[in-house]
Amino acid sequence: MLSVPISYVTILLPLLGTLFVARVDKNNVNNVKSVSLWITFFTLMFAILQLLIPNLSKIVTYNVITNFIDKLPVKYSTNVDDYSILFASCVSSICFLSTMWLQKREIRNTKSFFISLLLFEAFTIGAFYSSDMFLLFFCMEATLIPIYSMILSWDNTKSNYVLLYLAYSMFSAMLILVAIIMIYLETKSSNLLEIYKIGVKNEAIFWLLMIGTCIKLPIWPLCNWLPTTHTKTNVVCSVLLSSIILKFSTLILIRFINPIFSEYIAQYQDVFLIISIISIFIAVISIMFQDDIKRFFAYFSIIHMDIYFIIFLFLSETNKNYFIFSTLQHGFISTIIFFTADIMENLFKTRSISTISSSGQRFRGLNILLFFVFISLIDMPCTPGFITEIVSFYFITKSTYIAVSIIMLLIIVALSAYTLFVYYSISFKKRIPPPEVSQNVSLCDRYQVISLVIAFLCIEIFGILPDLFF
C-alpha cells in the first residue's frame, strides 16, 4: 500500500515544485535555485526510498486506472515494477545533480529555466511509470517543450540550432504514435498489461516502432542529430539529452518491442546486429576527426547506446537485467563527461581539443578528473562499462558470430587507443603557446565538486559492486 503514494509523489512533487518556483521573485535568483534544489532533492529521496524498501521493490504490478475523458481511450494508468522504480531513481538523481551543478552559475532567465527542468523531471518519471501507452507517449514527447524552453532560457540565440533535434524527434514521435494507434485498433485496449496478454500480429507495427526507436537510440544512419545538438546546447541540456532522453529508446524497447514483438527481433537479429556494428564503426571513425570536446563525447554516447542495443538483440528474461544495468550506468557516465566538458569550456573559453593541449600539466585537479572520465569512456575494469562490453562480446560469440565479434573487438581496441591518445594530448602533450589561464582560477565550485563526487560514487558502485544491482 505504501508504494502508491511514493510513486505518486515522485511524479507530483516536481509538478507542485513549479508552483513554488513560480511564486519566487524572478530577480531573487538564489532563492529560485535553492527552492529548485530542495524539490529535486526530496524527489530523489522518495525515489530512493521506494528503491530500498524491499516490500515496495518486490511489487511487480500495481495499477491505478482513471479515465481522462469517457469518450477517449486515454487513461491515467500506472504500473510500478522494478524497472520503473530503477529509472525513476536514475532520472531524479540526474535532475538533482544538474540542479546542484547550476547553483553558482549565471543563467539568462533563471526562473523559466528551473521551472522547465522540474516539468521535464515530472514528465520523464511519468513516462517510466505509465502503463497506458497513450499516456506513456504523451509524457515522453511532452519533454520536448521544457527542453526547448531551457535552451531559450539559457541562450535564445541557439534556438535555431536545435531544429534538427526537434525535426528528428517529431519524425520519431509520428512513427511511434501511428504504431500505438494501430496497436489500439487491433487490440481495442491501451493498457500495456492487457496488450501483452492479447498479443499483436501486425509486422508493420514492429517496423514503425523499431525505426522510431533507432532514431531515439540513435543508430546509423539516423544519428546525425545527436552530436550537432550537443554542440549547440548548454551543459544541463546536454546532460539531460544524453543521460535521460536517450533512455526513451530503452523505454520503447522494454515496454513495447521486447514483450510484444520478441519473435520479430529473433527473426531479424542478424540485420540489426550488422547495422549496430556499422553504426559503431562509423561513430569511431567520426570521433577521430573531432576537435570539439562535446562533439567528441557525443559520439561516445552513440557508441555506448549501440553496444547496449546489441545486448538487447540477445535479450531474454534471464539476461534482461544486463540491458537495464547498461542503460542506467550510461546515465551517470554521460552526466560526468558533459560536466567535465563544461569545466573545460569555462576554464579555457574554448572546447577545442587542440587548443587545450597540455592543460593537465597546469591543472592537476583537471588531470585527475580527465583520467577517471577517459577510463570510464573506454570501459576499463572496475567501471560498469567493462561489464557491459564483456556481456555484449559474450552474447555475440555464444551465438556463433565469431567473425562479427572479432571485428567489433578490433573496433573497440582502436577506439580505446585513440581515446588514450586524446587523453595524453590534453594532459601531457606540450604545446606552445599554452592556453592563457590564470593559475589561481578554480576548476569548479563546491556544489559542482559534490555533484562530481556523487556521480563518480554511483559509477564505482555499478562497476565494483554490480551484485547490488542484480
C-alpha positions as CSV (number, residue, x, y, z in Angstrom):
1,M,0.0,0.0,0.0
2,L,2.9,2.3,0.7
3,S,4.1,2.1,-3.0
4,V,1.1,4.1,-4.2
5,P,1.8,7.4,-2.5
6,I,5.5,7.2,-3.0
7,S,5.2,6.5,-6.8
8,Y,2.7,9.4,-7.0
9,V,5.0,11.7,-5.0
10,T,7.9,11.2,-7.3
11,I,5.7,12.5,-10.2
12,L,3.7,15.1,-8.4
13,L,6.4,16.7,-6.3
14,P,8.3,18.3,-9.3
15,L,4.9,19.4,-10.7
16,L,4.0,21.1,-7.5
17,G,7.5,22.4,-7.2
18,T,7.0,24.5,-10.4
19,L,4.2,26.4,-8.4
20,F,6.7,27.2,-5.6
21,V,9.3,28.3,-8.0
22,A,6.8,30.4,-9.9
23,R,5.9,32.3,-6.7
24,V,9.5,33.3,-6.1
25,D,10.6,36.7,-7.3
26,K,12.4,36.2,-10.6
27,N,15.0,38.8,-9.5
28,N,15.9,36.7,-6.5
29,V,17.8,34.0,-8.4
30,N,19.4,32.5,-5.3
31,N,16.0,31.6,-3.9
32,V,14.9,30.2,-7.2
33,K,17.9,27.9,-7.3
34,S,17.6,26.9,-3.7
35,V,13.9,26.0,-4.0
36,S,14.6,24.0,-7.1
37,L,17.4,22.2,-5.4
38,W,15.4,21.2,-2.4
39,I,12.5,20.0,-4.6
40,T,14.8,17.8,-6.7
41,F,16.4,16.6,-3.5
42,F,13.2,15.4,-1.9
43,T,12.0,13.8,-5.2
44,L,15.3,11.9,-5.2
45,M,14.8,10.8,-1.5
46,F,11.3,9.5,-2.3
47,A,12.6,7.6,-5.3
48,I,15.4,6.1,-3.3
49,L,13.0,5.2,-0.5
50,Q,10.9,3.2,-3.0
51,L,14.0,1.6,-4.4
52,L,15.4,0.5,-1.0
53,I,12.3,-0.8,0.8
54,P,12.1,-4.5,-0.2
55,N,8.3,-4.7,0.1
56,L,8.0,-1.9,-2.4
57,S,10.5,-3.1,-5.0
58,K,9.0,-6.6,-4.9
59,I,5.6,-5.4,-6.1
60,V,5.7,-6.4,-9.8
61,T,2.5,-4.8,-10.9
62,Y,0.2,-2.1,-9.4
63,N,-2.4,-0.4,-11.5
64,V,-4.4,2.7,-11.0
65,I,-6.8,3.4,-13.9
66,T,-8.7,6.6,-14.2
67,N,-10.4,7.9,-17.4
68,F,-9.4,11.4,-18.5
69,I,-12.4,11.7,-20.8
70,D,-15.0,8.9,-21.2
71,K,-15.1,9.1,-25.0
72,L,-11.3,8.9,-25.3
73,P,-9.2,5.7,-24.8
74,V,-6.6,7.6,-22.8
75,K,-6.5,6.6,-19.1
76,Y,-4.2,7.5,-16.2
77,S,-2.8,4.0,-15.8
78,T,0.4,3.4,-13.8
79,N,2.5,0.3,-13.4
80,V,5.0,0.2,-10.6
81,D,7.6,-2.5,-11.3
82,D,11.3,-3.0,-10.7
83,Y,12.3,-1.2,-14.0
84,S,10.1,1.9,-13.5
85,I,11.5,2.2,-9.9
86,L,15.1,2.0,-11.1
87,F,14.6,4.5,-13.9
88,A,12.7,6.9,-11.6
89,S,15.7,6.8,-9.2
90,C,18.1,7.4,-12.1
91,V,16.1,10.3,-13.5
92,S,15.6,12.0,-10.1
93,S,19.4,11.6,-9.4
94,I,20.5,13.2,-12.6
95,C,18.0,16.1,-12.3
96,F,19.2,16.7,-8.7
97,L,22.9,16.7,-9.9
98,S,22.0,19.0,-12.7
99,T,20.3,21.5,-10.4
100,M,23.2,21.4,-8.0
101,W,25.7,22.0,-10.8
102,L,24.0,25.3,-11.6
103,Q,23.8,26.8,-8.1
104,K,26.6,29.3,-8.8
105,R,26.1,29.7,-12.5
106,E,24.5,32.7,-14.2
107,I,21.5,31.9,-16.3
108,R,19.8,34.5,-18.6
109,N,16.3,33.5,-17.4
110,T,16.8,31.5,-14.2
111,K,13.2,31.2,-13.2
112,S,12.0,29.9,-16.5
113,F,14.9,27.5,-16.7
114,F,14.3,25.7,-13.4
115,I,10.5,25.6,-13.9
116,S,11.2,23.8,-17.2
117,L,13.7,21.5,-15.5
118,L,11.1,20.4,-12.9
119,L,8.5,19.9,-15.6
120,F,11.0,17.8,-17.5
121,E,11.6,15.6,-14.5
122,A,7.9,15.1,-13.8
123,F,7.1,14.2,-17.4
124,T,10.1,11.8,-17.6
125,I,9.2,9.9,-14.4
126,G,5.6,9.8,-15.5
127,A,6.6,8.2,-18.8
128,F,8.5,5.4,-17.0
129,Y,5.6,4.7,-14.6
130,S,2.9,4.8,-17.3
131,S,1.2,1.5,-18.4
132,D,-1.3,3.2,-20.7
133,M,0.5,3.6,-24.0
134,F,-1.1,6.9,-24.9
135,L,-0.2,8.4,-21.6
136,L,3.4,7.0,-21.9
137,F,3.6,8.6,-25.4
138,F,2.3,11.9,-24.1
139,C,4.7,12.1,-21.2
140,M,7.7,11.0,-23.4
141,E,7.1,13.6,-26.1
142,A,6.0,16.4,-23.7
143,T,9.6,16.6,-22.6
144,L,10.4,18.4,-25.8
145,I,8.7,21.5,-24.5
146,P,10.7,22.0,-21.3
147,I,14.0,21.1,-23.1
148,Y,13.4,23.8,-25.8
149,S,12.4,26.2,-23.1
150,M,15.6,25.5,-21.2
151,I,17.6,26.2,-24.4
152,L,15.8,29.5,-24.8
153,S,16.2,30.5,-21.1
154,W,19.9,29.9,-21.3
155,D,20.7,31.5,-24.7
156,N,17.9,32.4,-27.1
157,T,20.4,32.8,-30.0
158,K,20.9,29.0,-30.1
159,S,17.2,28.1,-30.6
160,N,17.5,27.7,-34.4
161,Y,20.4,25.2,-34.0
162,V,18.2,22.6,-32.2
163,L,15.7,22.5,-35.0
164,L,17.4,19.4,-36.3
165,Y,16.8,17.6,-33.0
166,L,13.2,18.7,-33.0
167,A,12.7,17.5,-36.6
168,Y,14.2,14.1,-35.8
169,S,12.2,13.9,-32.5
170,M,8.9,14.8,-34.2
171,F,9.5,12.3,-37.0
172,S,10.2,9.6,-34.4
173,A,7.1,10.6,-32.5
174,M,4.9,10.3,-35.6
175,L,6.1,6.8,-36.3
176,I,5.6,5.7,-32.7
177,L,2.2,7.3,-32.5
178,V,1.0,5.6,-35.7
179,A,2.2,2.3,-34.2
180,I,0.4,2.9,-31.0
181,I,-2.9,3.8,-32.8
182,M,-2.5,0.6,-34.9
183,I,-2.0,-1.4,-31.7
184,Y,-5.2,0.1,-30.2
185,L,-7.2,-0.7,-33.3
186,E,-6.0,-4.3,-33.3
187,T,-6.4,-5.0,-29.5
188,K,-9.1,-2.5,-28.5
189,S,-7.0,-1.7,-25.5
190,S,-4.5,1.0,-24.5
191,N,-3.3,-0.8,-21.3
192,L,0.1,-2.5,-21.9
193,L,-0.6,-5.3,-19.5
194,E,-3.7,-6.3,-21.4
195,I,-2.0,-5.9,-24.7
196,Y,0.8,-8.3,-23.6
197,K,-2.0,-11.0,-23.0
198,I,-3.8,-10.3,-26.2
199,G,-0.7,-10.1,-28.5
200,V,-0.1,-8.1,-31.7
201,K,0.4,-9.8,-35.1
202,N,0.9,-6.9,-37.5
203,E,4.6,-6.8,-38.5
204,A,4.2,-3.2,-39.8
205,I,3.8,-2.0,-36.2
206,F,7.1,-3.6,-35.3
207,W,8.9,-1.8,-38.0
208,L,7.3,1.6,-37.1
209,L,8.4,1.1,-33.5
210,M,11.9,0.0,-34.5
211,I,12.6,2.9,-36.8
212,G,11.3,5.3,-34.2
213,T,13.4,3.7,-31.6
214,C,16.5,3.7,-33.8
215,I,16.1,7.5,-34.1
216,K,16.0,7.9,-30.4
217,L,18.9,5.5,-29.7
218,P,20.4,6.9,-32.0
219,I,21.7,4.4,-34.6
220,W,23.2,4.9,-38.0
221,P,22.1,6.4,-40.4
222,L,19.7,8.3,-38.1
223,C,22.3,9.6,-35.6
224,N,23.5,12.9,-37.0
225,W,21.2,15.0,-34.8
226,L,22.9,14.0,-31.6
227,P,26.4,15.5,-32.0
228,T,25.0,18.6,-33.6
229,T,22.5,19.2,-30.8
230,H,25.2,18.6,-28.1
231,T,27.5,21.3,-29.6
232,K,24.7,23.9,-29.6
233,T,23.1,23.3,-26.2
234,N,24.1,24.2,-22.6
235,V,25.6,21.8,-20.2
236,V,22.4,20.7,-18.4
237,C,20.5,20.2,-21.7
238,S,23.4,18.0,-22.9
239,V,23.3,16.0,-19.7
240,L,19.5,15.5,-19.8
241,L,19.7,14.7,-23.5
242,S,22.4,12.0,-23.2
243,S,21.5,10.7,-19.7
244,I,17.7,10.7,-19.9
245,I,16.2,11.4,-23.3
246,L,18.2,8.7,-24.9
247,K,16.7,6.3,-22.4
248,F,13.3,6.8,-24.0
249,S,14.6,4.3,-26.6
250,T,15.1,1.8,-23.7
251,L,11.6,2.6,-22.6
252,I,10.1,1.6,-26.0
253,L,12.3,-1.5,-26.2
254,I,11.3,-2.9,-22.8
255,R,7.6,-1.8,-22.8
256,F,6.7,-2.5,-26.4
257,I,9.2,-4.3,-28.6
258,N,10.6,-7.0,-26.3
259,P,7.3,-8.2,-24.7
260,I,5.2,-7.9,-27.8
261,F,7.5,-8.5,-30.8
262,S,10.2,-10.8,-29.5
263,E,9.7,-13.2,-32.4
264,Y,10.5,-10.5,-34.9
265,I,13.6,-9.5,-33.0
266,A,14.8,-13.0,-33.3
267,Q,13.9,-13.2,-36.9
268,Y,15.8,-10.0,-37.9
269,Q,18.6,-10.3,-35.3
270,D,21.3,-10.6,-37.9
271,V,20.2,-7.4,-39.8
272,F,20.1,-5.3,-36.6
273,L,23.4,-6.7,-35.4
274,I,25.1,-5.7,-38.7
275,I,23.6,-2.2,-38.6
276,S,24.7,-1.8,-35.0
277,I,28.3,-2.8,-35.9
278,I,28.3,-0.4,-38.8
279,S,26.9,2.4,-36.6
280,I,29.7,1.8,-34.0
281,F,32.4,1.7,-36.8
282,I,31.2,5.0,-38.3
283,A,31.0,6.7,-34.9
284,V,34.6,5.5,-34.1
285,I,35.8,6.9,-37.5
286,S,33.9,10.2,-36.8
287,I,35.5,10.5,-33.3
288,M,39.0,10.6,-34.9
289,F,38.1,13.8,-36.8
290,Q,36.6,15.7,-33.9
291,D,38.2,18.7,-32.3
292,D,35.2,19.8,-30.2
293,I,35.3,18.0,-26.9
294,K,31.5,18.0,-26.6
295,R,31.1,16.5,-30.0
296,F,33.9,14.0,-29.1
297,F,31.9,12.9,-26.1
298,A,28.6,12.9,-28.0
299,Y,29.9,10.2,-30.4
300,F,30.8,8.1,-27.4
301,S,27.1,8.2,-26.4
302,I,26.2,6.8,-29.8
303,I,28.8,4.0,-29.4
304,H,27.6,3.1,-25.9
305,M,23.9,3.1,-26.9
306,D,24.7,0.9,-29.9
307,I,26.5,-1.6,-27.7
308,Y,23.5,-1.7,-25.4
309,F,21.3,-2.3,-28.4
310,I,23.4,-5.3,-29.3
311,I,22.7,-6.7,-25.8
312,F,19.0,-6.1,-26.4
313,L,19.1,-8.2,-29.6
314,F,20.0,-11.2,-27.5
315,L,17.6,-10.4,-24.7
316,S,15.7,-13.0,-22.7
317,E,14.0,-12.9,-19.3
318,T,17.2,-14.2,-17.7
319,N,19.5,-11.5,-19.1
320,K,17.2,-8.5,-19.3
321,N,18.9,-7.1,-16.2
322,Y,22.2,-6.7,-18.2
323,F,20.4,-4.4,-20.6
324,I,18.8,-2.3,-17.9
325,F,22.1,-2.2,-16.0
326,S,23.9,-0.9,-19.1
327,T,21.5,1.9,-19.8
328,L,21.3,3.0,-16.2
329,Q,25.1,3.3,-15.7
330,H,25.3,5.2,-19.0
331,G,23.2,7.9,-17.5
332,F,25.8,8.7,-14.8
333,I,28.8,8.4,-17.1
334,S,27.1,10.8,-19.5
335,T,26.5,13.2,-16.7
336,I,30.2,13.2,-15.7
337,I,31.6,13.6,-19.2
338,F,29.4,16.6,-20.0
339,F,30.1,18.2,-16.6
340,T,33.8,17.8,-17.4
341,A,33.3,19.4,-20.9
342,D,31.6,22.3,-19.1
343,I,34.5,22.8,-16.7
344,M,37.0,22.8,-19.6
345,E,34.9,25.3,-21.6
346,N,34.6,27.7,-18.7
347,L,38.3,27.3,-17.9
348,F,39.8,27.8,-21.4
349,K,36.8,29.6,-23.1
350,T,37.0,27.0,-25.8
351,R,36.1,23.4,-26.5
352,S,38.9,22.8,-29.0
353,I,40.9,19.7,-28.0
354,S,44.0,21.0,-29.9
355,T,43.8,24.4,-28.1
356,I,43.6,22.9,-24.6
357,S,46.5,20.5,-25.1
358,S,48.9,20.3,-22.1
359,S,46.2,21.7,-19.8
360,G,46.5,18.8,-17.4
361,Q,50.1,19.8,-16.6
362,R,49.0,23.1,-15.3
363,F,45.8,21.9,-13.5
364,R,46.4,18.7,-11.6
365,G,42.8,18.5,-10.5
366,L,41.6,18.6,-14.1
367,N,44.2,15.9,-15.0
368,I,42.8,13.6,-12.3
369,L,39.2,14.3,-13.4
370,L,40.1,13.6,-17.0
371,F,41.8,10.3,-16.1
372,F,38.7,9.0,-14.4
373,V,36.5,10.3,-17.3
374,F,38.6,8.6,-20.0
375,I,38.9,5.3,-18.3
376,S,35.1,5.3,-17.9
377,L,34.7,6.1,-21.6
378,I,36.9,3.1,-22.8
379,D,35.3,0.8,-20.2
380,M,38.3,-0.2,-18.2
381,P,38.0,-2.8,-15.4
382,C,36.2,-1.5,-12.2
383,T,33.9,0.6,-14.4
384,P,30.4,-0.5,-15.2
385,G,31.0,-0.2,-19.0
386,F,33.6,-3.1,-18.7
387,I,30.8,-5.4,-17.6
388,T,28.6,-4.2,-20.5
389,E,31.3,-4.8,-23.1
390,I,32.1,-8.3,-21.8
391,V,28.4,-9.2,-21.8
392,S,28.0,-7.9,-25.4
393,F,31.0,-9.9,-26.6
394,Y,29.8,-13.0,-24.8
395,F,26.3,-12.9,-26.4
396,I,27.8,-12.3,-29.9
397,T,30.3,-15.1,-29.6
398,K,27.8,-17.5,-28.0
399,S,25.6,-17.0,-31.0
400,T,28.4,-18.2,-33.3
401,Y,29.0,-14.7,-34.6
402,I,32.8,-15.2,-34.2
403,A,33.8,-13.0,-37.2
404,V,31.5,-10.2,-36.1
405,S,32.8,-10.5,-32.5
406,I,36.4,-10.2,-33.8
407,I,35.5,-7.1,-35.9
408,M,33.8,-5.5,-33.0
409,L,36.8,-6.2,-30.7
410,L,39.2,-4.6,-33.2
411,I,37.0,-1.5,-33.5
412,I,36.8,-1.2,-29.7
413,V,40.6,-1.6,-29.3
414,A,41.2,1.1,-32.0
415,L,38.8,3.4,-30.2
416,S,40.4,2.8,-26.8
417,A,43.9,3.5,-28.3
418,Y,42.8,6.8,-29.9
419,T,40.9,7.8,-26.7
420,L,44.1,7.3,-24.6
421,F,46.0,9.4,-27.2
422,V,43.5,12.2,-26.8
423,Y,43.9,12.0,-23.0
424,Y,47.7,12.1,-23.4
425,S,47.3,15.1,-25.7
426,I,45.2,17.0,-23.3
427,S,47.0,16.1,-20.1
428,F,50.7,15.8,-21.1
429,K,51.5,16.8,-24.6
430,K,53.4,20.1,-24.6
431,R,52.0,22.9,-26.7
432,I,53.4,26.3,-27.4
433,P,51.9,28.8,-26.6
434,P,49.9,27.3,-23.7
435,P,46.3,28.4,-23.0
436,E,46.2,31.7,-21.2
437,V,44.5,30.9,-18.0
438,S,45.3,32.2,-14.5
439,Q,46.9,29.7,-12.2
440,N,44.7,30.8,-9.4
441,V,41.5,30.1,-11.2
442,S,39.2,27.5,-9.5
443,L,38.2,24.5,-11.6
444,C,34.7,24.3,-10.1
445,D,32.7,25.5,-7.1
446,R,31.8,23.3,-4.1
447,Y,28.4,22.4,-5.4
448,Q,30.0,21.1,-8.6
449,V,32.6,19.2,-6.7
450,I,29.8,17.5,-4.7
451,S,28.0,16.7,-8.0
452,L,31.1,15.1,-9.5
453,V,31.8,13.1,-6.3
454,I,28.2,11.7,-6.1
455,A,28.2,10.8,-9.8
456,F,31.6,9.0,-9.5
457,L,30.4,7.1,-6.5
458,C,27.4,5.9,-8.4
459,I,29.6,4.8,-11.3
460,E,32.0,2.9,-8.9
461,I,29.1,1.2,-7.2
462,F,27.9,0.0,-10.5
463,G,31.4,-1.1,-11.6
464,I,32.8,-2.6,-8.4
465,L,29.6,-3.9,-6.8
466,P,27.3,-4.9,-9.6
467,D,25.7,-7.6,-7.5
468,L,23.9,-4.8,-5.6
469,F,22.1,-4.0,-8.8
470,F,21.3,-7.6,-9.9
